[in-house]
Amino acid sequence: MENKGLNFLKHLIPYLIALLAGLYLVVLITGSFMALSQYKLDLPQHFSRIITGLATHPIHYYSLYLSQKNPLTIILSVVIILYLAYFALKRSKKGKEWETADTDTHGSATWGSIRDLLSQYFSITPKNLSDSFNKSLNADTIKSLQEKGAEK
């Protein structure tokens, strides 16, 4: 039981981090938009101070914008939550399609030692292998290679 809870928490942490990052961006966007509406032409003079305040105190400004029922904050927060929910559901659905057996393999792949693999596919002895290779070569090709070697 404890392992399932730990596994669930392990899968939940990336989504919580993404949610916090998304809500942090919501605060920065909303605050920037509010500053733009307040200062209009004087924005370049005040923008660095506003962004610094928003970046250092995001929880304060997020709760402030929510208490003021700022539509931009509410809409962006809902969009972030819906996107993360969609992404989480799509990812869990995709993960189930790729489950494998308990053999740490995918498909028909198997693990084995070199001896097992070689004995299964290469049961020919070294002498038979060299004889088969020599027979498969064309005699004219061998002569031309020998002549090229003699020229050098």
C-alpha positions as CSV (number, residue, x, y, z in Angstrom):
1,M,0.0,0.0,0.0
2,E,2.8,2.4,0.9
3,N,4.5,1.7,-2.4
4,K,1.4,2.7,-4.4
5,G,1.2,6.0,-2.5
6,L,4.8,6.7,-3.1
7,N,4.5,5.8,-6.7
8,F,1.5,8.1,-7.1
9,L,3.3,10.9,-5.4
10,K,6.3,10.4,-7.7
11,H,4.1,10.7,-10.7
12,L,2.2,13.7,-9.2
13,I,5.3,15.8,-8.4
14,P,6.1,16.9,-12.0
15,Y,2.5,18.1,-12.4
16,L,2.6,20.1,-9.2
17,I,5.8,21.7,-10.3
18,A,4.2,22.6,-13.7
19,L,1.2,23.9,-11.9
20,L,3.2,26.2,-9.7
21,A,5.3,27.4,-12.7
22,G,2.1,28.0,-14.7
23,L,0.5,30.0,-11.8
24,Y,3.7,31.9,-11.4
25,L,3.5,32.9,-15.1
26,V,-0.2,33.8,-14.6
27,V,0.9,36.3,-11.9
28,L,3.6,37.8,-14.1
29,I,1.3,38.1,-17.1
30,T,-1.6,39.6,-15.1
31,G,0.7,42.0,-13.2
32,S,2.3,43.1,-16.5
33,F,-1.1,43.6,-18.0
34,M,-2.3,45.6,-15.0
35,A,0.8,47.8,-15.1
36,L,0.3,48.4,-18.8
37,S,-3.3,49.5,-18.1
38,Q,-2.2,51.7,-15.2
39,Y,0.9,53.4,-16.6
40,K,0.3,53.3,-20.4
41,L,2.9,55.7,-21.7
42,D,5.1,55.7,-18.6
43,L,5.5,51.9,-18.5
44,P,9.2,51.7,-19.3
45,Q,10.0,53.8,-16.2
46,H,8.1,51.6,-13.8
47,F,8.2,48.1,-15.5
48,S,11.4,46.8,-13.8
49,R,10.1,47.7,-10.4
50,I,6.7,46.1,-11.1
51,I,8.2,42.9,-12.5
52,T,10.6,42.6,-9.5
53,G,7.7,42.9,-7.1
54,L,5.7,40.4,-9.0
55,A,8.6,37.9,-9.2
56,T,9.6,38.1,-5.6
57,H,6.1,38.0,-4.1
58,P,3.9,35.8,-6.4
59,I,1.7,34.3,-3.7
60,H,0.7,37.8,-2.4
61,Y,-0.1,39.1,-5.9
62,Y,-1.9,35.9,-6.9
63,S,-4.1,36.0,-3.9
64,L,-4.7,39.7,-4.4
65,Y,-5.8,39.2,-8.0
66,L,-8.0,36.3,-7.0
67,S,-9.6,38.4,-4.3
68,Q,-10.2,41.2,-6.8
69,K,-11.8,38.6,-9.1
70,N,-9.4,39.6,-11.9
71,P,-10.7,37.9,-15.0
72,L,-7.3,37.5,-16.6
73,T,-6.0,35.6,-13.5
74,I,-9.1,33.4,-13.3
75,I,-9.1,32.5,-17.0
76,L,-5.4,31.8,-17.2
77,S,-5.5,29.7,-14.0
78,V,-8.3,27.6,-15.4
79,V,-6.5,27.2,-18.7
80,I,-3.3,26.1,-16.9
81,I,-5.3,23.6,-14.8
82,L,-7.2,22.2,-17.7
83,Y,-4.1,21.9,-19.8
84,L,-2.2,20.0,-17.1
85,A,-5.2,17.7,-16.6
86,Y,-5.4,17.0,-20.3
87,F,-1.7,16.3,-20.5
88,A,-1.8,14.0,-17.4
89,L,-4.7,12.0,-18.8
90,K,-3.1,11.7,-22.2
91,R,0.2,10.7,-20.7
92,S,-1.2,8.0,-18.5
93,K,-3.3,6.6,-21.4
94,K,-0.2,6.5,-23.6
95,G,1.9,4.9,-20.9
96,K,-0.5,1.9,-20.6
97,E,-0.2,1.2,-24.3
98,W,3.6,0.7,-24.0
99,E,3.6,-1.6,-20.9
100,T,5.8,-4.7,-21.3
101,A,6.2,-8.0,-19.5
102,D,8.2,-8.3,-16.3
103,T,11.3,-9.3,-18.3
104,D,12.6,-5.8,-18.8
105,T,12.3,-6.3,-22.6
106,H,10.1,-4.8,-25.3
107,G,8.4,-7.0,-27.8
108,S,10.3,-10.2,-28.6
109,A,13.7,-8.9,-27.4
110,T,15.4,-11.1,-24.9
111,W,18.6,-10.9,-22.9
112,G,21.2,-13.5,-23.2
113,S,24.9,-14.1,-23.0
114,I,27.2,-13.9,-26.0
115,R,27.7,-17.7,-25.9
116,D,23.9,-18.2,-26.1
117,L,23.5,-15.8,-28.9
118,L,26.4,-17.1,-31.0
119,S,25.5,-20.7,-30.4
120,Q,22.0,-20.1,-31.6
121,Y,22.8,-18.2,-34.7
122,F,26.4,-19.3,-35.6
123,S,26.7,-23.0,-35.1
124,I,29.3,-23.3,-37.9
125,T,32.9,-24.0,-36.9
126,P,35.7,-21.6,-37.8
127,K,37.1,-23.9,-40.4
128,N,33.8,-24.4,-42.1
129,L,33.2,-20.7,-41.9
130,S,36.5,-19.9,-43.8
131,D,35.8,-22.6,-46.3
132,S,32.3,-21.3,-47.0
133,F,33.6,-17.8,-47.3
134,N,36.4,-18.8,-49.8
135,K,33.9,-20.8,-51.9
136,S,31.5,-17.9,-52.0
137,L,34.1,-15.6,-53.5
138,N,34.5,-15.4,-57.2
139,A,37.9,-16.7,-58.4
140,D,38.3,-13.7,-60.7
141,T,37.7,-11.3,-57.8
142,I,40.4,-13.1,-55.8
143,K,42.9,-12.9,-58.7
144,S,42.3,-9.2,-59.3
145,L,42.8,-8.5,-55.5
146,Q,46.0,-10.5,-55.5
147,E,47.3,-8.6,-58.6
148,K,46.5,-5.2,-57.0
149,G,48.4,-6.4,-53.8
150,A,51.4,-7.4,-55.9
151,E,51.4,-4.0,-57.7
152,K,51.9,-2.1,-54.5
